[in-house]
Each structure stands twice: as C-alpha cells, then as structure tokens.
Amino acid sequence: QVQLVESGGGLVQAGGALRLSCAASGSIFRFNVMAWYRQAPGKQRELVASINSVGTTNYADSVKGRFTISRDNAKNTVYLQMNSLKPEDTAAYYCNLRFPPTSGGSWGQGTQVTVSS
C-alpha cells in the first residue's frame, strides 16, 4: 500500500509560479516512477511530467521550458516547479507513483491549480 499526499496548489495570476509537492509513504520499492498528471474540467487526465528513481525526466510538450520536476529519494517526495503559468494550466493536479513495468500505480487526492488571466 502506498499513500500520496499533495500540497502547494492555489490561485495565481498568469505569468506567476507555484511549487507542488507530493510525499509518498508505505511500501515503496527502490526503483519507481513518480509523476504529475492534470485534469481540466471536461478533459481527459494527461501526463505533465515524470521522473524515475535515477532522475530521468519526461515532460509534456505544453510545459517544456516552464515546468521542472524533481525528487528527493530520501524523503520519497516529488516536486513540480511551475513557472510562467498560463490560464490553460488550470486543472486539478494529481501525483502518481508506480513500479515499472506495471502501469497504473497509486494516486494522490489531487490539488487544484487555478491561473487567472
């Protein structure tokens, strides 16, 4: 069992910045992938960024150059630094942790990010 707790969402003006955090606890294997997804109203959940245990990252094209994902393995915590935020970044952001090669994994409860124009 893995538990994920997100924090750091909020309301920000366009061009501003926010930092999301997600702390994992429970039975966590050494090699894992932590990721951030987001879901806007009426849209499907989409991958924002992911990072594995050795620091390999992957980003959605829409956030490249603006968002940075990082992790602290000692704390089992993943971060998402979001800069130059746009109204289209408005969504509920969810943390995910999975153990390759399995898919799915565990999800956090979500944190709302709202960017005003």
CYANA upper distance limits for C-alpha pairs under 8 A (distance plus 0.5 A):
  1 GLN  CA     26 GLY  CA      6.24
  1 GLN  CA     27 SER  CA      6.24
  2 VAL  CA     24 ALA  CA      7.28
  2 VAL  CA     25 SER  CA      6.24
  2 VAL  CA     26 GLY  CA      5.15
  2 VAL  CA     27 SER  CA      6.31
  2 VAL  CA     28 ILE  CA      7.40
  2 VAL  CA    106 SER  CA      6.89
  3 GLN  CA     24 ALA  CA      6.12
  3 GLN  CA     25 SER  CA      5.75
  3 GLN  CA     26 GLY  CA      6.70
  3 GLN  CA    106 SER  CA      7.73
  3 GLN  CA    107 TRP  CA      8.19
  3 GLN  CA    108 GLY  CA      7.65
  4 LEU  CA     22 CYS  CA      6.83
  4 LEU  CA     23 ALA  CA      6.12
  4 LEU  CA     24 ALA  CA      5.09
  4 LEU  CA     25 SER  CA      7.12
  4 LEU  CA     95 CYS  CA      7.56
  4 LEU  CA     96 ASN  CA      8.19
  4 LEU  CA    106 SER  CA      7.93
  4 LEU  CA    107 TRP  CA      6.89
  4 LEU  CA    108 GLY  CA      5.17
  4 LEU  CA    109 GLN  CA      8.11
  5 VAL  CA     22 CYS  CA      5.86
  5 VAL  CA     23 ALA  CA      5.82
  5 VAL  CA     24 ALA  CA      7.15
  5 VAL  CA     95 CYS  CA      8.49
  5 VAL  CA    108 GLY  CA      6.11
  5 VAL  CA    109 GLN  CA      7.43
  6 GLU  CA     20 LEU  CA      7.59
  6 GLU  CA     21 SER  CA      6.04
  6 GLU  CA     22 CYS  CA      4.75
  6 GLU  CA     23 ALA  CA      7.08
  6 GLU  CA     94 TYR  CA      8.07
  6 GLU  CA     95 CYS  CA      7.32
  6 GLU  CA    108 GLY  CA      6.87
  6 GLU  CA    109 GLN  CA      7.58
  6 GLU  CA    110 GLY  CA      6.95
  6 GLU  CA    111 THR  CA      6.88
  7 SER  CA     20 LEU  CA      6.27
  7 SER  CA     21 SER  CA      5.77
  7 SER  CA     22 CYS  CA      6.94
  7 SER  CA    111 THR  CA      6.93
  8 GLY  CA     18 LEU  CA      7.54
  8 GLY  CA     19 ARG  CA      6.30
  8 GLY  CA     20 LEU  CA      4.97
  8 GLY  CA     21 SER  CA      6.66
  8 GLY  CA    111 THR  CA      7.82
  9 GLY  CA     18 LEU  CA      7.55
  9 GLY  CA     19 ARG  CA      7.94
  9 GLY  CA     20 LEU  CA      6.72
  9 GLY  CA    111 THR  CA      5.85
  9 GLY  CA    112 GLN  CA      5.78
  9 GLY  CA    113 VAL  CA      5.50
 10 GLY  CA     18 LEU  CA      8.31
 10 GLY  CA    111 THR  CA      8.46
 10 GLY  CA    112 GLN  CA      6.66
 10 GLY  CA    113 VAL  CA      5.56
 10 GLY  CA    114 THR  CA      6.67
 11 LEU  CA    113 VAL  CA      6.64
 11 LEU  CA    114 THR  CA      5.24
 11 LEU  CA    115 VAL  CA      6.42
 11 LEU  CA    116 SER  CA      7.88
 12 VAL  CA     16 GLY  CA      6.55
 12 VAL  CA     17 ALA  CA      7.71
 12 VAL  CA     18 LEU  CA      8.18
 12 VAL  CA    113 VAL  CA      8.42
 12 VAL  CA    114 THR  CA      6.84
 12 VAL  CA    115 VAL  CA      5.53
 12 VAL  CA    116 SER  CA      6.78
 13 GLN  CA     85 LEU  CA      8.16
 13 GLN  CA    115 VAL  CA      5.84
 13 GLN  CA    116 SER  CA      5.26
 13 GLN  CA    117 SER  CA      6.68
 14 ALA  CA     84 SER  CA      7.47
 14 ALA  CA     85 LEU  CA      5.84
 14 ALA  CA     86 LYS  CA      5.55
 14 ALA  CA     87 PRO  CA      6.76
 14 ALA  CA    115 VAL  CA      6.18
 14 ALA  CA    116 SER  CA      6.17
 14 ALA  CA    117 SER  CA      5.83
 15 GLY  CA     83 ASN  CA      7.57
 15 GLY  CA     84 SER  CA      4.69
 15 GLY  CA     85 LEU  CA      5.40
 15 GLY  CA     86 LYS  CA      6.91
 16 GLY  CA     83 ASN  CA      6.68
 16 GLY  CA     84 SER  CA      5.99
 16 GLY  CA     85 LEU  CA      6.00
 17 ALA  CA     81 GLN  CA      7.98
 17 ALA  CA     82 MET  CA      5.87
 17 ALA  CA     83 ASN  CA      4.90
 17 ALA  CA     84 SER  CA      6.69
 17 ALA  CA     85 LEU  CA      6.61
 18 LEU  CA     81 GLN  CA      6.70
 18 LEU  CA     82 MET  CA      5.74
 18 LEU  CA     83 ASN  CA      7.26
 19 ARG  CA     79 TYR  CA      7.37
 19 ARG  CA     80 LEU  CA      6.06
 19 ARG  CA     81 GLN  CA      4.97
 19 ARG  CA     82 MET  CA      6.44
 20 LEU  CA     79 TYR  CA      5.99
 20 LEU  CA     80 LEU  CA      5.48
 20 LEU  CA     81 GLN  CA      6.99
 20 LEU  CA     82 MET  CA      8.45
 21 SER  CA     77 THR  CA      7.39
 21 SER  CA     78 VAL  CA      6.34
 21 SER  CA     79 TYR  CA      5.02
 21 SER  CA     80 LEU  CA      7.05
 22 CYS  CA     77 THR  CA      5.93
 22 CYS  CA     78 VAL  CA      5.76
 22 CYS  CA     79 TYR  CA      6.88
 22 CYS  CA     95 CYS  CA      6.87
 22 CYS  CA    108 GLY  CA      8.46
 23 ALA  CA     75 LYS  CA      7.88
 23 ALA  CA     76 ASN  CA      6.49
 23 ALA  CA     77 THR  CA      4.88
 23 ALA  CA     78 VAL  CA      7.17
 24 ALA  CA     76 ASN  CA      5.88
 24 ALA  CA     77 THR  CA      6.54
 25 SER  CA     76 ASN  CA      7.68
 28 ILE  CA     32 ASN  CA      8.35
 29 PHE  CA     99 PHE  CA      7.68
 30 ARG  CA     53 SER  CA      7.73
 31 PHE  CA     52 ASN  CA      7.75
 31 PHE  CA     53 SER  CA      5.95
 31 PHE  CA     99 PHE  CA      7.22
 31 PHE  CA    100 PRO  CA      8.23
 32 ASN  CA     52 ASN  CA      6.21
 32 ASN  CA     53 SER  CA      6.13
 32 ASN  CA     97 LEU  CA      7.43
 32 ASN  CA     98 ARG  CA      6.30
 32 ASN  CA     99 PHE  CA      5.15
 32 ASN  CA    100 PRO  CA      6.94
 33 VAL  CA     50 SER  CA      7.27
 33 VAL  CA     51 ILE  CA      6.19
 33 VAL  CA     52 ASN  CA      4.67
 33 VAL  CA     53 SER  CA      6.88
 33 VAL  CA     97 LEU  CA      6.22
 33 VAL  CA     98 ARG  CA      5.96
 33 VAL  CA     99 PHE  CA      6.83
 33 VAL  CA    100 PRO  CA      7.76
 34 MET  CA     50 SER  CA      6.22
 34 MET  CA     51 ILE  CA      6.03
 34 MET  CA     52 ASN  CA      6.67
 34 MET  CA     78 VAL  CA      7.28
 34 MET  CA     95 CYS  CA      7.76
 34 MET  CA     96 ASN  CA      6.11
 34 MET  CA     97 LEU  CA      5.00
 34 MET  CA     98 ARG  CA      7.17
 35 ALA  CA     47 LEU  CA      8.03
 35 ALA  CA     48 VAL  CA      8.00
 35 ALA  CA     49 ALA  CA      6.12
 35 ALA  CA     50 SER  CA      4.49
 35 ALA  CA     51 ILE  CA      6.71
 35 ALA  CA     78 VAL  CA      8.31
 35 ALA  CA     95 CYS  CA      6.29
 35 ALA  CA     96 ASN  CA      5.60
 35 ALA  CA     97 LEU  CA      6.95
 36 TRP  CA     47 LEU  CA      6.83
 36 TRP  CA     48 VAL  CA      5.97
 36 TRP  CA     49 ALA  CA      5.95
 36 TRP  CA     50 SER  CA      6.83
 36 TRP  CA     80 LEU  CA      8.11
 36 TRP  CA     93 TYR  CA      7.14
 36 TRP  CA     94 TYR  CA      6.10
 36 TRP  CA     95 CYS  CA      5.22
 36 TRP  CA     96 ASN  CA      6.69
 37 TYR  CA     45 ARG  CA      6.98
 37 TYR  CA     46 GLU  CA      5.88
 37 TYR  CA     47 LEU  CA      4.87
 37 TYR  CA     48 VAL  CA      5.54
 37 TYR  CA     49 ALA  CA      7.61
 37 TYR  CA     93 TYR  CA      6.16
 37 TYR  CA     94 TYR  CA      5.59
 37 TYR  CA     95 CYS  CA      6.90
 37 TYR  CA     96 ASN  CA      7.93
 38 ARG  CA     45 ARG  CA      5.97
 38 ARG  CA     46 GLU  CA      6.00
 38 ARG  CA     47 LEU  CA      7.10
 38 ARG  CA     48 VAL  CA      7.11
 38 ARG  CA     91 ALA  CA      6.34
 38 ARG  CA     92 ALA  CA      5.93
 38 ARG  CA     93 TYR  CA      4.76
 38 ARG  CA     94 TYR  CA      6.36
 39 GLN  CA     43 LYS  CA      6.75
 39 GLN  CA     44 GLN  CA      6.47
 39 GLN  CA     45 ARG  CA      4.82
 39 GLN  CA     46 GLU  CA      6.87
 39 GLN  CA     91 ALA  CA      5.76
 39 GLN  CA     92 ALA  CA      5.83
 39 GLN  CA     93 TYR  CA      7.08
 40 ALA  CA     44 GLN  CA      7.82
 40 ALA  CA     45 ARG  CA      7.91
 40 ALA  CA     90 THR  CA      7.12
 40 ALA  CA     91 ALA  CA      4.78
 40 ALA  CA     92 ALA  CA      6.82
 41 PRO  CA     91 ALA  CA      7.72
 47 LEU  CA     59 TYR  CA      8.33
 47 LEU  CA     60 ALA  CA      7.10
 48 VAL  CA     59 TYR  CA      6.39
 48 VAL  CA     60 ALA  CA      5.71
 48 VAL  CA     63 VAL  CA      7.62
 49 ALA  CA     57 THR  CA      7.62
 49 ALA  CA     58 ASN  CA      5.92
 49 ALA  CA     59 TYR  CA      4.83
 49 ALA  CA     60 ALA  CA      6.70
 49 ALA  CA     69 ILE  CA      7.03
 50 SER  CA     57 THR  CA      6.01
 50 SER  CA     58 ASN  CA      5.71
 50 SER  CA     59 TYR  CA      7.18
 50 SER  CA     69 ILE  CA      7.46
 51 ILE  CA     55 GLY  CA      6.20
 51 ILE  CA     56 THR  CA      5.88
 51 ILE  CA     57 THR  CA      4.89
 51 ILE  CA     58 ASN  CA      7.06
 51 ILE  CA     69 ILE  CA      7.39
 51 ILE  CA     70 SER  CA      7.49
 51 ILE  CA     71 ARG  CA      8.09
 52 ASN  CA     56 THR  CA      5.99
 52 ASN  CA     57 THR  CA      7.33
 53 SER  CA     73 ASN  CA      7.66
 55 GLY  CA     70 SER  CA      8.11
 55 GLY  CA     71 ARG  CA      8.25
 57 THR  CA     69 ILE  CA      7.83
 59 TYR  CA     63 VAL  CA      7.20
 59 TYR  CA     64 LYS  CA      6.51
 60 ALA  CA     64 LYS  CA      6.92
 63 VAL  CA     67 PHE  CA      6.08
 66 ARG  CA     82 MET  CA      6.69
 66 ARG  CA     83 ASN  CA      5.65
 66 ARG  CA     84 SER  CA      6.54
 66 ARG  CA     85 LEU  CA      8.17
 67 PHE  CA     80 LEU  CA      7.22
 67 PHE  CA     81 GLN  CA      5.99
 67 PHE  CA     82 MET  CA      4.97
 67 PHE  CA     83 ASN  CA      6.47
 68 THR  CA     80 LEU  CA      6.20
 68 THR  CA     81 GLN  CA      5.57
 68 THR  CA     82 MET  CA      7.12
 69 ILE  CA     78 VAL  CA      7.72
 69 ILE  CA     79 TYR  CA      6.14
 69 ILE  CA     80 LEU  CA      5.09
 69 ILE  CA     81 GLN  CA      6.88
 70 SER  CA     78 VAL  CA      6.29
 70 SER  CA     79 TYR  CA      5.75
 70 SER  CA     80 LEU  CA      7.10
 71 ARG  CA     76 ASN  CA      7.88
 71 ARG  CA     77 THR  CA      6.11
 71 ARG  CA     78 VAL  CA      4.69
 71 ARG  CA     79 TYR  CA      6.39
 72 ASP  CA     76 ASN  CA      6.41
 72 ASP  CA     77 THR  CA      5.83
 72 ASP  CA     78 VAL  CA      6.91
 73 ASN  CA     77 THR  CA      7.06
 85 LEU  CA     89 ASP  CA      7.00
 85 LEU  CA    115 VAL  CA      7.25
 86 LYS  CA     90 THR  CA      8.09
 86 LYS  CA    115 VAL  CA      6.65
 86 LYS  CA    116 SER  CA      8.32
 86 LYS  CA    117 SER  CA      8.09
 87 PRO  CA    114 THR  CA      7.82
 87 PRO  CA    115 VAL  CA      5.19
 87 PRO  CA    116 SER  CA      6.21
 87 PRO  CA    117 SER  CA      6.48
 88 GLU  CA    115 VAL  CA      8.08
 89 ASP  CA    113 VAL  CA      8.04
 89 ASP  CA    114 THR  CA      7.94
 89 ASP  CA    115 VAL  CA      7.22
 90 THR  CA    112 GLN  CA      8.30
 90 THR  CA    113 VAL  CA      5.89
 90 THR  CA    114 THR  CA      5.06
 90 THR  CA    115 VAL  CA      5.96
 91 ALA  CA    112 GLN  CA      6.57
 91 ALA  CA    113 VAL  CA      6.05
 91 ALA  CA    114 THR  CA      7.09
 92 ALA  CA    110 GLY  CA      6.45
 92 ALA  CA    111 THR  CA      5.98
 92 ALA  CA    112 GLN  CA      4.84
 92 ALA  CA    113 VAL  CA      6.54
 93 TYR  CA    110 GLY  CA      5.81
 93 TYR  CA    111 THR  CA      5.75
 93 TYR  CA    112 GLN  CA      6.59
 93 TYR  CA    113 VAL  CA      7.47
 94 TYR  CA    107 TRP  CA      7.25
 94 TYR  CA    108 GLY  CA      6.30
 94 TYR  CA    109 GLN  CA      7.22
 94 TYR  CA    110 GLY  CA      4.93
 94 TYR  CA    111 THR  CA      7.09
 95 CYS  CA    107 TRP  CA      6.24
 95 CYS  CA    108 GLY  CA      5.71
 95 CYS  CA    109 GLN  CA      8.46
 95 CYS  CA    110 GLY  CA      7.46
 96 ASN  CA    105 GLY  CA      7.13
 96 ASN  CA    106 SER  CA      6.09
 96 ASN  CA    107 TRP  CA      5.21
 96 ASN  CA    108 GLY  CA      7.06
 97 LEU  CA    105 GLY  CA      6.00
 97 LEU  CA    106 SER  CA      5.87
 97 LEU  CA    107 TRP  CA      7.30
 98 ARG  CA    102 THR  CA      7.46
 98 ARG  CA    103 SER  CA      7.06
 98 ARG  CA    104 GLY  CA      6.96
 98 ARG  CA    105 GLY  CA      4.67
 98 ARG  CA    106 SER  CA      6.94
 99 PHE  CA    103 SER  CA      7.96
 99 PHE  CA    105 GLY  CA      7.48
